[in-house]
Amino acid sequence: MRILPCRGPPGGRDDRSGGSVAGHDRRHRVMRRLPSTGQESVAAIGIARDRSDVRDDADLGIGRLHPLPSLPWFRRGAGSTRGIRHDSAGRSGPSARLGGGTMRWLAIVGLVAGTAGACLGQSSALIGDVTCATTTCHGNRIGAGPKWNHSLSTFLANDPHALAGLVLTTPASQSIVGRLDADAKYPSRRYDAVLRERCLSCHTTASSADCSGGDPIAATMLAGGVSCEACHGPAKDWLHPHQWDGFDASTEMARDAGMRETQSVIGRTETCVRCHVGSRRDDDLIRDVNHDLIAAGHPALRFDLLIYDRNLPEHWDRTRPNQAGFEQSALRTRQVSRAITLAAAAELAAERAEDSLADASLPWPEFTEYDCFACHQTLRTSSPLASPDGISDGLPIWNAWYTAGQIDLRGRRETLELLSPRESDPERISRIGAQLARRYREHAERLEGDTADPAEALQQTVGRLSRHAPSDWHSAASDYLLLRAAVIDFERTVDPRTAQALKDAMTALEKTLRFTNADDDGRPAEQRNVWHSPVHFQPQAFRRVVLQQLQPQLPVKQEAE
């Protein structure tokens, strides 16, 4: 799904008199102008402009949020039936076909009316967001009172996570499900069975009980999307304590009650990676976008916390002291979160390996753990995607998005042999993955306590690129992410003219990373049939932008006497 930055109602106005409905109107308009294709651009995998660079009409973000057409009819018995009629086939639907945003609000009305229990496992600690929605808690009119007082309204009106469940009903999702199971037609129990097995654990706020069974999925569950408890933890035991004076979500008491700590960079990243990287253990749920699911059409997961944090509409208060870790240093945020995402990817690899040993029906090796473009490329004598340094394409880089810039695998042929699909031993991968997960979580803890120097990071990265170009697209993407974070911090210390030149240099650098697609009219016609691949990425072009546009804006490093 594509996530776009949402910064208020359309047209540049800040008219919030309508509360969260104003935000809903913006969200619905934004969704209508998005393309409905299931393909993704480079912006969809983590190379996106930060909030300060975004235009209202920019086609930017992370992932893809498919536009919601008029939704299919609600099923009989799924939530409240007030205002819903039934057709001759026994299916039920609204008295008029409504757009996705309107249906979202009808679903919220149903939840507040007391239908939330239909979508939550009865033995679950999940209690639904109805208790959060009062005007004295988190459901006040947007703009009224402190941010915490209208955080739920802001989230429901503007955040794409709130629509994640409804995305499962779109034509694009129906196509994905159909490729996984040719007989799973929408709507049907068989379609719902695929959603329970593959999708609900990330696209909704689900318990393990919700992801099993054969009953139709309640419409209220899909309408609920990724709600409060998906990120903040099941609220049964912390709902009342968190209203007390002095309650701190970072304390052991809060953790013991089941509340997730999202105030630190590590805590927030650990919360996000459960879905945006994956896990087969957390919350007793399987969240695993494997090669089968990607082959069916699901976008590959390439997560970057800083881009999400800067582009998502804020339902939190950036001025509070607990946000200092994010606001003081974009560079440290990126370094810490990158270490945690690598740890999560390694842990997921270990869990996949362990599960494949226990269940021979599970796929092994798991191809999502390798560089997609090592295999998905046009075969030719000399390919721009071929691995350098004498490494054959038969040795794709393991977890290329996460290891780039953190573990140098390019020159380690023996290591690549051990990790390669043809040599991959699940027992070995399980052991290596667990070790890497521990190592990089410890590394993240050390980084979080360090002071990140943006000028030094810029000098070191530019100096390295002055000696040689990046080895491939993933390496260049990692360099870009590091440089962009350092520039965000560094531009605060320079004059406005230099700050603008730094932004322009980063915009030019980002353009060298964008994937080719059929809309690239500037390219020769024979190259326009390559969809969303770095096949035309030119490392030397990336390097030239760094040296010609970025390096001149940096202070000259003084040599020690």
URVENQUI-V151583 format. One line per field, one symbol per residue. phi: phi as a letter, one per 30 degrees, with the letter a starting at -180 (. if undefined). burial: I if it has 16 or more other ideal C-beta (glycine too) atoms within 10 Angstrom, else O. A space follows every 50 residues. Layout:
# URVENQUI-V151583
phi = ???
burial = ???
This chain:
# URVENQUI-V151583
phi = .cccdcbjddiidcdcddiddddddddddeddcddcdddbcdddbjcbdd edcdcecdcbkbibcddcdedddddeicidcdiccccddidcaddbdcde dddeddddeddddjcdddccedcdddbicdddcdddcccddejcideddb dddddddbddedcdddedcdedddddddddbdcdcccadddddddddcbd dcdbcccdddcbjbdeddedddddhdceddccjececcededcddidbdc dddddddjdddcccdddddedddecdckacbeihbcbbdddeddddkded cbcbddddddcdddcbcdddedceddddadddeddddddddddddddddd ddddddddbddddadcdddbeeddcdaddadbcdcdddhiddddbdddhe dcdeibbdcdccddddddcdedceceddddddddddeddddddddddddd cdcddddddddddddddadddaddddddddeddddddeddddccdedddd ddddddddddddcdddbdcdddceedcdccchbdecdceddedddedccd eddcddddddd
burial = IIIIIIOIIOOOOOOIOOIIIIIIIIIIOIIOOIOOOIOIIIIIIIIIII OOIIOOOOOIIIIIIIIIOOIOIIIOOIIIOOOIOOOOOOOIIIOOOOOI IIIIIIIIOIIOOOIIOIIIIOOIIIIIIIOIIOOOOIIIIIIOOOIOII IIIIIIIIIIIIIIIIIIIIOIIIOIIIOIOOOIOIIOOOIIIIIIOIII IIIIIIIOOIIOOOOIIIIIIIIIIIIIIIIIIIIOOIIOOOOOOOOOIO OOOIOOIIIIIIIIIIIIIIIIIIIIIIIIOIOOIIIIIIIIIIOIIIIO IIIIIIIIIIIIIIIIOOOOOOOOIIOOIIIIIIIIIIIIIIIIIIIIII IIIIIIOOOOOIOIIIIIIIIIIIOOIOOOOOOIIOIOOOIOOOIIIIII IIIIIIIOIIOOOOOIOOIIIOOIOIOOIIOIIIOIIOOIIOIIOOIIOO OIIIOOIIIOIIOOIOOOIIIIIIIIIIIIIIIIIIIIIIIOOIOOOIIO IIIOIIOIIIOIIIIIIOOOOOOOOOOOOIOIIIIOIOIOIIIIIIOOII IOIIOOOOOOO
